[in-house]
């Protein structure tokens, strides 16, 4: 589901990553690539970017402005938790954790399944 624009060569110029819309709404914030949910601090303007989430991620998910994952569908853990929290979520991007860099300013469009570097 990734866009042809989503390659590491143009990550510096900006990118658009396509995924599956999992929870509606838009949010802008600083991307945090999270592999271990206890390893990094997140805040209200943090966009959580992970391969997938599990229940151990819930405390940081609750503090995040939006969620983006490489894997998952509309009934996956990140999608369900995002809808419960009322925050935007895009799942199934396949390579968001490779394209997005920690600290990138991004916009998550959970209604249309798009992630853009700003």
N, CA, C and O atoms as a DFTB+ gen file, in Angstrom:
472 C
 N C O
     1  1       0.806      -1.185       0.000
     2  2       0.000       0.000       0.000
     3  2       0.853       1.255       0.000
     4  3       0.310       2.353       0.115
     5  1       2.139       1.139      -0.122
     6  2       2.988       2.319      -0.074
     7  2       2.968       3.044      -1.409
     8  3       2.766       2.444      -2.465
     9  1       3.180       4.336      -1.333
    10  2       3.214       5.168      -2.524
    11  2       4.554       5.016      -3.214
    12  3       5.554       4.678      -2.580
    13  1       4.572       5.270      -4.534
    14  2       5.850       5.227      -5.235
    15  2       6.767       6.346      -4.771
    16  3       7.979       6.269      -4.969
    17  1       6.205       7.399      -4.149
    18  2       7.020       8.485      -3.614
    19  2       7.728       8.091      -2.330
    20  3       8.709       8.728      -1.947
    21  1       7.256       7.071      -1.671
    22  2       7.795       6.709      -0.356
    23  2       9.036       5.851      -0.503
    24  3       8.981       4.629      -0.367
    25  1      10.150       6.498      -0.781
    26  2      11.430       5.806      -0.862
    27  2      12.425       6.542       0.009
    28  3      12.260       7.734       0.269
    29  1      13.444       5.859       0.458
    30  2      14.419       6.504       1.324
    31  2      15.202       7.576       0.580
    32  3      15.751       8.472       1.221
    33  1      15.276       7.522      -0.762
    34  2      15.991       8.535      -1.532
    35  2      15.360       9.913      -1.406
    36  3      16.071      10.918      -1.420
    37  1      14.044       9.979      -1.286
    38  2      13.420      11.293      -1.223
    39  2      12.925      11.634       0.173
    40  3      12.147      12.575       0.334
    41  1      13.355      10.899       1.178
    42  2      12.918      11.169       2.546
    43  2      13.325      12.577       2.980
    44  3      12.638      13.186       3.799
    45  1      14.426      13.102       2.450
    46  2      14.854      14.445       2.800
    47  2      13.974      15.506       2.147
    48  3      13.820      16.594       2.702
    49  1      13.395      15.219       0.991
    50  2      12.601      16.181       0.232
    51  2      11.151      16.218       0.679
    52  3      10.432      17.162       0.349
    53  1      10.714      15.237       1.405
    54  2       9.313      15.104       1.769
    55  2       8.801      13.801       1.194
    56  3       9.362      13.275       0.233
    57  1       7.763      13.292       1.766
    58  2       7.232      12.021       1.304
    59  2       5.754      11.935       1.608
    60  3       5.221      12.669       2.441
    61  1       5.117      11.031       0.919
    62  2       3.739      10.662       1.221
    63  2       3.726       9.147       1.301
    64  3       4.120       8.463       0.356
    65  1       3.278       8.634       2.418
    66  2       3.185       7.200       2.618
    67  2       1.712       6.844       2.686
    68  3       0.940       7.487       3.398
    69  1       1.330       5.826       1.949
    70  2      -0.058       5.369       1.971
    71  2      -0.179       4.123       2.825
    72  3       0.702       3.263       2.837
    73  1      -1.273       4.048       3.528
    74  2      -1.586       2.883       4.332
    75  2      -3.089       2.718       4.376
    76  3      -3.808       3.218       3.511
    77  1      -3.550       2.024       5.372
    78  2      -4.975       1.766       5.542
    79  2      -5.525       2.738       6.598
    80  3      -4.993       2.814       7.706
    81  1      -6.583       3.476       6.257
    82  2      -7.175       4.343       7.272
    83  2      -7.787       3.498       8.387
    84  3      -8.618       2.628       8.128
    85  1      -7.371       3.760       9.634
    86  2      -7.809       2.911      10.742
    87  2      -8.571       3.668      11.824
    88  3      -9.374       3.082      12.550
    89  1      -8.319       4.963      11.929
    90  2      -9.045       5.811      12.874
    91  2      -9.023       7.220      12.282
    92  3      -7.949       7.744      11.987
    93  1     -10.197       7.842      12.105
    94  2     -10.273       9.108      11.368
    95  2      -9.686      10.297      12.115
    96  3      -9.513      10.281      13.334
    97  1      -9.388      11.326      11.332
    98  2      -8.888      12.586      11.864
    99  2      -7.498      12.887      11.335
   100  3      -6.868      12.057      10.680
   101  1      -7.030      14.105      11.637
   102  2      -5.687      14.530      11.245
   103  2      -4.938      15.009      12.470
   104  3      -5.519      15.586      13.390
   105  1      -3.633      14.760      12.465
   106  2      -2.768      15.246      13.541
   107  2      -1.395      15.532      12.961
   108  3      -0.925      14.833      12.064
   109  1      -0.762      16.567      13.484
   110  2       0.614      16.904      13.124
   111  2       1.467      16.792      14.374
   112  3       1.022      17.094      15.482
   113  1       2.701      16.353      14.175
   114  2       3.589      16.252      15.322
   115  2       4.940      15.692      14.944
   116  3       5.235      15.455      13.772
   117  1       5.751      15.487      15.958
   118  2       7.101      14.957      15.796
   119  2       7.049      13.437      15.842
   120  3       6.507      12.854      16.781
   121  1       7.614      12.800      14.825
   122  2       7.627      11.334      14.746
   123  2       8.605      10.752      15.757
   124  3       9.715      11.253      15.934
   125  1       8.169       9.689      16.411
   126  2       9.032       8.911      17.298
   127  2       8.914       7.460      16.877
   128  3       7.851       6.850      16.992
   129  1      10.023       6.912      16.385
   130  2      10.069       5.503      16.003
   131  2      10.244       4.716      17.304
   132  3      11.248       4.867      18.000
   133  1       9.264       3.883      17.620
   134  2       9.281       3.160      18.891
   135  2       9.344       1.655      18.635
   136  3       8.452       1.078      18.013
   137  1      10.412       1.037      19.126
   138  2      10.526      -0.420      19.081
   139  2      10.260      -1.017      20.452
   140  3       9.653      -2.081      20.574
   141  1      10.718      -0.321      21.478
   142  2      10.507      -0.736      22.863
   143  2       9.679       0.354      23.530
   144  3      10.155       1.480      23.671
   145  1       8.451       0.048      23.943
   146  2       7.573       1.090      24.470
   147  2       8.043       1.741      25.767
   148  3       7.458       2.734      26.199
   149  1       9.081       1.204      26.392
   150  2       9.612       1.825      27.608
   151  2      10.870       2.634      27.327
   152  3      11.468       3.189      28.249
   153  1      11.279       2.706      26.058
   154  2      12.575       3.295      25.734
   155  2      12.572       4.797      25.496
   156  3      13.618       5.431      25.638
   157  1      11.439       5.389      25.140
   158  2      11.425       6.806      24.784
   159  2      10.231       7.507      25.405
   160  3       9.172       6.919      25.628
   161  1      10.440       8.777      25.671
   162  2       9.350       9.616      26.160
   163  2       8.505      10.076      24.973
   164  3       9.023      10.321      23.883
   165  1       7.240      10.185      25.195
   166  2       6.341      10.741      24.192
   167  2       5.517      11.834      24.860
   168  3       5.347      11.844      26.079
   169  1       5.011      12.751      24.046
   170  2       4.187      13.831      24.568
   171  2       2.974      14.002      23.666
   172  3       2.792      13.258      22.703
   173  1       2.151      14.985      23.986
   174  2       0.903      15.201      23.252
   175  2       1.119      15.444      21.763
   176  3       0.246      15.103      20.965
   177  1       2.251      16.022      21.360
   178  2       2.475      16.285      19.940
   179  2       3.364      15.236      19.286
   180  3       3.919      15.473      18.214
   181  1       3.502      14.082      19.922
   182  2       4.294      12.985      19.374
   183  2       3.422      12.092      18.505
   184  3       2.293      11.760      18.866
   185  1       3.965      11.709      17.357
   186  2       3.319      10.716      16.502
   187  2       4.065       9.402      16.718
   188  3       5.252       9.297      16.409
   189  1       3.377       8.419      17.239
   190  2       3.960       7.101      17.481
   191  2       4.066       6.351      16.163
   192  3       3.062       6.158      15.477
   193  1       5.283       5.924      15.801
   194  2       5.521       5.153      14.588
   195  2       6.177       3.839      15.019
   196  3       7.234       3.839      15.650
   197  1       5.534       2.721      14.667
   198  2       6.031       1.410      15.092
   199  2       5.720       0.366      14.024
   200  3       4.866       0.573      13.163
   201  1       6.430      -0.759      14.096
   202  2       6.099      -1.863      13.190
   203  2       4.679      -2.328      13.473
   204  3       3.880      -2.485      12.550
   205  1       4.364      -2.547      14.726
   206  2       3.031      -2.936      15.191
   207  2       3.011      -2.624      16.684
   208  3       4.064      -2.406      17.283
   209  1       1.841      -2.600      17.281
   210  2       1.764      -2.386      18.724
   211  2       1.137      -3.590      19.398
   212  3       0.497      -4.422      18.755
   213  1       1.334      -3.667      20.710
   214  2       0.699      -4.685      21.548
   215  2       0.292      -3.988      22.844
   216  3       0.547      -2.792      22.993
   217  1      -0.324      -4.690      23.772
   218  2      -0.796      -4.019      24.991
   219  2       0.277      -3.251      25.773
   220  3      -0.055      -2.305      26.487
   221  1       1.538      -3.630      25.657
   222  2       2.588      -2.902      26.383
   223  2       2.776      -1.477      25.848
   224  3       3.394      -0.652      26.522
   225  1       2.262      -1.171      24.659
   226  2       2.368       0.156      24.063
   227  2       1.263       1.104      24.535
   228  3       1.373       2.311      24.318
   229  1       0.217       0.605      25.164
   230  2      -0.953       1.423      25.494
   231  2      -0.608       2.692      26.277
   232  3      -1.155       3.746      25.952
   233  1       0.265       2.655      27.288
   234  2       0.574       3.906      27.993
   235  2       1.136       5.005      27.087
   236  3       0.792       6.174      27.263
   237  1       1.991       4.655      26.124
   238  2       2.512       5.698      25.238
   239  2       1.522       6.020      24.120
   240  3       1.524       7.135      23.597
   241  1       0.690       5.072      23.752
   242  2      -0.349       5.353      22.762
   243  2      -1.308       6.408      23.313
   244  3      -1.755       7.292      22.583
   245  1      -1.615       6.310      24.594
   246  2      -2.551       7.239      25.225
   247  2      -1.998       8.664      25.274
   248  3      -2.766       9.621      25.378
   249  1      -0.680       8.812      25.200
   250  2      -0.047      10.136      25.224
   251  2       0.212      10.677      23.823
   252  3       0.564      11.848      23.682
   253  1       0.050       9.866      22.790
   254  2       0.407      10.248      21.420
   255  2      -0.716      11.003      20.727
   256  3      -1.889      10.861      21.073
   257  1      -0.336      11.808      19.742
   258  2      -1.313      12.554      18.942
   259  2      -1.887      11.689      17.829
   260  3      -3.008      11.923      17.377
   261  1      -1.120      10.681      17.380
   262  2      -1.549       9.783      16.305
   263  2      -0.642       8.564      16.294
   264  3       0.395       8.534      16.957
   265  1      -1.057       7.546      15.521
   266  2      -0.308       6.290      15.442
   267  2      -0.152       5.894      13.980
   268  3      -1.091       6.007      13.192
   269  1       1.053       5.425      13.623
   270  2       1.346       4.908      12.288
   271  2       2.069       3.585      12.465
   272  3       3.020       3.502      13.242
   273  1       1.628       2.536      11.748
   274  2       2.307       1.241      11.850
   275  2       2.584       0.646      10.480
   276  3       1.903       0.946       9.499
   277  1       3.611      -0.214      10.439
   278  2       3.959      -0.937       9.211
   279  2       2.939      -2.026       8.906
   280  3       2.609      -2.275       7.747
   281  1       2.444      -2.669       9.953
   282  2       1.561      -3.822       9.795
   283  2       0.198      -3.521      10.398
   284  3       0.009      -2.505      11.066
   285  1      -0.734      -4.407      10.155
   286  2      -2.043      -4.295      10.776
   287  2      -3.142      -3.949       9.787
   288  3      -2.892      -3.528       8.658
   289  1      -4.356      -4.141      10.249
   290  2      -5.548      -3.837       9.478
   291  2      -6.524      -3.099      10.376
   292  3      -6.163      -2.655      11.466
   293  1      -7.752      -2.970       9.918
   294  2      -8.710      -2.169      10.679
   295  2      -9.137      -2.820      11.991
   296  3      -9.709      -2.158      12.857
   297  1      -8.859      -4.123      12.140
   298  2      -9.175      -4.784      13.411
   299  2      -7.920      -5.101      14.224
   300  3      -7.981      -5.883      15.173
   301  1      -6.792      -4.507      13.864
   302  2      -5.537      -4.741      14.587
   303  2      -5.501      -3.933      15.880
   304  3      -6.297      -3.015      16.080
   305  1      -4.572      -4.288      16.741
   306  2      -4.416      -3.612      18.031
   307  2      -4.290      -2.095      17.889
   308  3      -5.037      -1.371      18.548
   309  1      -3.366      -1.574      17.047
   310  2      -3.246      -0.110      16.981
   311  2      -4.527       0.567      16.495
   312  3      -4.872       1.649      16.970
   313  1      -5.226      -0.055      15.562
   314  2      -6.458       0.537      15.031
   315  2      -7.538       0.616      16.105
   316  3      -8.188       1.649      16.261
   317  1      -7.725      -0.458      16.832
   318  2      -8.766      -0.496      17.861
   319  2      -8.456       0.491      18.985
   320  3      -9.339       1.226      19.429
   321  1      -7.210       0.509      19.443
   322  2      -6.840       1.416      20.533
   323  2      -6.954       2.873      20.079
   324  3      -7.440       3.717      20.831
   325  1      -6.514       3.171      18.869
   326  2      -6.613       4.546      18.355
   327  2      -8.067       5.008      18.298
   328  3      -8.376       6.138      18.676
   329  1      -8.955       4.139      17.827
   330  2     -10.370       4.517      17.781
   331  2     -10.917       4.746      19.192
   332  3     -11.695       5.676      19.408
   333  1     -10.521       3.917      20.142
   334  2     -10.960       4.100      21.523
   335  2     -10.441       5.412      22.102
   336  3     -11.139       6.078      22.867
   337  1      -9.209       5.784      21.732
   338  2      -8.606       7.020      22.230
   339  2      -9.073       8.248      21.453
   340  3      -8.903       9.379      21.908
   341  1      -9.666       8.021      20.271
   342  2     -10.117       9.129      19.439
   343  2      -8.989       9.872      18.748
   344  3      -9.077      11.080      18.526
   345  1      -7.902       9.132      18.400
   346  2      -6.774       9.751      17.704
   347  2      -6.605       9.131      16.321
   348  3      -6.962       7.970      16.121
   349  1      -6.069       9.882      15.367
   350  2      -5.872       9.352      14.013
   351  2      -4.894       8.178      14.000
   352  3      -3.965       8.108      14.804
   353  1      -5.132       7.257      13.059
   354  2      -4.255       6.094      12.937
   355  2      -4.227       5.619      11.492
   356  3      -5.263       5.525      10.833
   357  1      -3.030       5.323      11.011
   358  2      -2.819       4.711       9.705
   359  2      -2.019       3.440       9.931
   360  3      -0.949       3.480      10.538
   361  1      -2.527       2.309       9.449
   362  2      -1.862       1.016       9.616
   363  2      -1.536       0.417       8.251
   364  3      -2.016       0.896       7.224
   365  1      -0.717      -0.630       8.247
   366  2      -0.421      -1.357       7.010
   367  2       0.360      -0.559       5.991
   368  3       0.173      -0.748       4.789
   369  1       1.234       0.331       6.441
   370  2       2.027       1.131       5.502
   371  2       3.161       0.329       4.868
   372  3       3.706       0.737       3.842
   373  1       3.507      -0.765       5.444
   374  2       4.582      -1.672       5.028
   375  2       5.978      -1.190       5.363
   376  3       6.825      -2.006       5.726
   377  1       6.261       0.132       5.256
   378  2       7.628       0.586       5.487
   379  2       7.748       1.947       6.161
   380  3       8.763       2.623       5.991
   381  1       6.755       2.359       6.909
   382  2       6.825       3.669       7.573
   383  2       8.034       3.781       8.490
   384  3       8.657       4.841       8.557
   385  1       8.378       2.711       9.196
   386  2       9.518       2.772      10.115
   387  2      10.851       2.887       9.383
   388  3      11.860       3.252       9.986
   389  1      10.862       2.581       8.101
   390  2      12.077       2.739       7.301
   391  2      12.148       4.125       6.669
   392  3      13.233       4.692       6.543
   393  1      11.009       4.670       6.274
   394  2      10.966       5.952       5.568
   395  2      10.993       7.123       6.544
   396  3      11.758       8.069       6.359
   397  1      10.174       7.064       7.569
   398  2      10.089       8.143       8.549
   399  2      11.311       8.093       9.454
   400  3      11.721       7.024       9.906
   401  1      11.876       9.242       9.707
   402  2      13.032       9.352      10.600
   403  2      12.573       9.919      11.935
   404  3      11.691      10.775      11.990
   405  1      13.175       9.436      12.999
   406  2      12.879       9.938      14.331
   407  2      13.099      11.451      14.328
   408  3      14.172      11.921      13.948
   409  1      12.099      12.207      14.747
   410  2      12.216      13.661      14.784
   411  2      11.605      14.374      13.595
   412  3      11.500      15.600      13.614
   413  1      11.192      13.640      12.543
   414  2      10.524      14.273      11.402
   415  2       9.220      14.913      11.861
   416  3       8.521      14.365      12.713
   417  1       8.897      16.064      11.298
   418  2       7.592      16.671      11.513
   419  2       6.669      16.071      10.453
   420  3       6.907      16.232       9.256
   421  1       5.619      15.380      10.892
   422  2       4.729      14.691       9.959
   423  2       3.270      15.011      10.248
   424  3       2.911      15.471      11.332
   425  1       2.442      14.750       9.239
   426  2       0.998      14.857       9.387
   427  2       0.390      13.495       9.094
   428  3       0.708      12.869       8.082
   429  1      -0.481      13.041       9.979
   430  2      -1.169      11.763       9.820
   431  2      -2.628      12.061       9.489
   432  3      -3.324      12.741      10.244
   433  1      -3.075      11.544       8.353
   434  2      -4.470      11.672       7.935
   435  2      -5.112      10.296       8.060
   436  3      -5.047       9.482       7.139
   437  1      -5.725      10.051       9.198
   438  2      -6.325       8.751       9.475
   439  2      -7.597       8.492       8.692
   440  3      -8.046       7.349       8.597
   441  1      -8.181       9.534       8.133
   442  2      -9.398       9.379       7.329
   443  2      -9.076       8.815       5.953
   444  3      -9.819       7.987       5.425
   445  1      -7.952       9.271       5.367
   446  2      -7.572       8.854       4.017
   447  2      -6.391       7.894       3.968
   448  3      -6.011       7.445       2.887
   449  1      -5.801       7.568       5.122
   450  2      -4.689       6.626       5.165
   451  2      -3.392       7.179       4.627
   452  3      -2.638       6.459       3.974
   453  1      -3.113       8.463       4.892
   454  2      -1.908       9.101       4.374
   455  2      -1.036       9.653       5.492
   456  3      -1.538      10.133       6.508
   457  1       0.277       9.578       5.289
   458  2       1.256      10.166       6.203
   459  2       2.163      11.042       5.340
   460  3       2.729      10.574       4.351
   461  1       2.300      12.321       5.721
   462  2       3.093      13.265       4.931
   463  2       4.189      13.881       5.798
   464  3       3.968      14.199       6.966
   465  1       5.360      14.044       5.212
   466  2       6.417      14.800       5.888
   467  2       6.160      16.269       5.603
   468  3       5.903      16.656       4.463
   469  1       6.231      17.078       6.643
   470  2       6.001      18.524       6.491
   471  2       7.309      19.276       6.429
   472  3       7.312      20.501       6.302
